[in-house]
Amino acid sequence: MVKRFESRYRQIQRIREQHEDAAKTQLAARNSELIDAQQKEKAQEHRLQEVLRNVSSQMLFGVSGGFLGSLLKEVEVHEQAVAECRKLRIDAERESEFAAAVLKAATVELKTVNELVNREKAEHRIDMFRKEDIELQEQASQAWQRKRNEATV
């Protein structure tokens, strides 16, 4: 019975450990994606600022309507790129938060399984101690009976 118990719970424990390891790996990957998205967003914001500085410097020199239109189109393109990067960053943050929640749940499950294994082992040890105690009491009782019988003979 003990072997079966240990085998079953060890198998569950190994599965939970694998689940936790997979969750850690997923969280690391999502955090990496988040960092990448943040860097891309900063780079796009920096490019937009450069374009805006360029537009403002061109405006000082006076520009034609067509050239102004192309400058404004360039600003619009960079603003869209920044908005797309921001959306990617927000999505990466959500994915990272979800991965963190999955890891937390996996850790709690593993902790629960470990506590269950420890509790079952403790209960098994207590049962074994009780059985051993009963056997010792029986042996002591039998020894006492033999001594008593020997004394009366």
C-alpha positions in Angstrom: 0.0 0.0 0.0 2.8 2.4 0.8 4.6 1.9 -2.5 1.3 2.4 -4.4 0.7 5.6 -2.4 4.2 7.0 -2.9 4.2 6.1 -6.6 0.8 7.7 -7.2 1.6 10.9 -5.3 5.1 11.1 -6.7 3.7 10.9 -10.2 1.2 13.7 -9.4 4.0 15.7 -7.8 6.2 15.3 -10.9 3.4 16.4 -13.2 2.8 19.5 -11.0 6.5 20.3 -11.0 6.6 20.0 -14.8 3.5 22.3 -15.0 5.2 24.8 -12.7 8.4 24.7 -14.8 6.4 25.2 -18.0 4.6 28.1 -16.4 8.0 29.6 -15.4 9.2 29.2 -19.0 6.1 30.8 -20.4 6.4 33.7 -18.0 10.1 34.3 -19.0 9.1 34.2 -22.7 6.2 36.7 -22.1 8.4 39.0 -20.1 11.0 38.9 -22.9 8.3 39.8 -25.4 7.1 42.6 -23.1 10.7 44.0 -22.9 11.0 43.8 -26.7 7.6 45.6 -27.2 8.6 48.3 -24.7 11.9 48.9 -26.6 10.1 49.0 -30.0 7.6 51.5 -28.6 10.4 53.7 -27.2 12.2 53.6 -30.6 9.1 54.5 -32.5 8.4 57.4 -30.1 12.0 58.6 -30.5 11.6 58.5 -34.3 8.3 60.4 -34.1 10.1 63.1 -32.0 12.8 63.3 -34.6 10.2 63.7 -37.4 8.4 66.4 -35.4 11.6 68.3 -34.8 12.4 68.0 -38.5 8.9 69.3 -39.4 9.2 72.2 -37.0 12.7 73.1 -38.4 11.3 72.9 -42.0 8.4 75.1 -41.0 10.8 77.8 -39.9 12.1 78.0 -43.5 8.7 78.2 -45.0 7.5 75.3 -47.1 5.1 74.9 -49.9 1.7 73.2 -49.4 2.7 70.0 -51.1 5.9 69.6 -49.0 3.9 70.5 -45.9 1.4 67.8 -46.8 4.2 65.2 -47.2 5.6 66.2 -43.8 2.2 65.8 -42.2 1.8 62.4 -43.8 5.2 61.3 -42.5 4.1 62.5 -39.0 0.8 60.6 -39.3 2.7 57.4 -40.4 5.0 57.6 -37.4 2.1 58.3 -35.0 0.3 55.2 -36.4 3.6 53.2 -35.8 3.7 54.4 -32.2 0.1 53.5 -31.7 0.7 50.0 -33.1 3.7 49.5 -30.9 1.7 50.7 -27.9 -1.0 48.2 -28.7 1.6 45.4 -28.9 3.1 46.5 -25.6 -0.3 46.4 -23.9 -1.0 43.0 -25.4 2.4 41.8 -24.1 1.6 43.2 -20.7 -1.7 41.3 -20.6 0.1 38.1 -21.7 2.8 38.5 -19.1 0.2 39.1 -16.4 -1.7 36.0 -17.5 1.5 33.9 -17.5 2.2 35.2 -14.0 -1.2 34.2 -12.8 -0.7 30.7 -14.4 2.6 30.4 -12.6 1.1 31.4 -9.3 -1.7 28.8 -9.7 0.8 26.1 -10.6 3.0 27.0 -7.6 -0.1 26.8 -5.3 -1.1 23.4 -6.9 2.4 22.1 -6.3 2.5 23.3 -2.8 -0.9 21.7 -2.1 0.3 18.4 -3.6 3.5 18.6 -1.4 1.4 19.3 1.7 -0.8 16.4 0.8 2.1 14.0 0.3 3.6 15.1 3.7 0.3 14.8 5.5 -0.2 11.3 4.0 3.3 10.3 5.0 2.8 11.6 8.5 -0.5 9.7 8.8 1.2 6.6 7.5 4.0 6.9 10.1 1.5 7.4 12.9 -0.4 4.3 11.8 2.8 2.4 11.7 3.8 3.6 15.2 0.3 2.6 16.5 0.7 -0.9 15.0 4.2 -1.2 16.4 2.9 0.0 19.8 0.1 -2.6 19.7 2.6 -5.3 18.8 4.9 -4.3 21.6 2.1 -4.2 24.1 1.0 -7.7 23.0 4.6 -9.0 23.3 4.9 -7.4 26.7 1.5 -8.9 27.7 2.6 -12.4 26.4 5.9 -12.1 28.2 4.2 -11.1 31.4 1.7 -14.1 31.0 4.7 -16.5 30.5 6.4 -15.2 33.6 3.3 -15.5 35.6 2.6 -19.0 34.3 6.2 -20.0 35.1 6.0 -18.5 38.6 2.8 -20.6 39.3 4.2 -23.8 38.0 
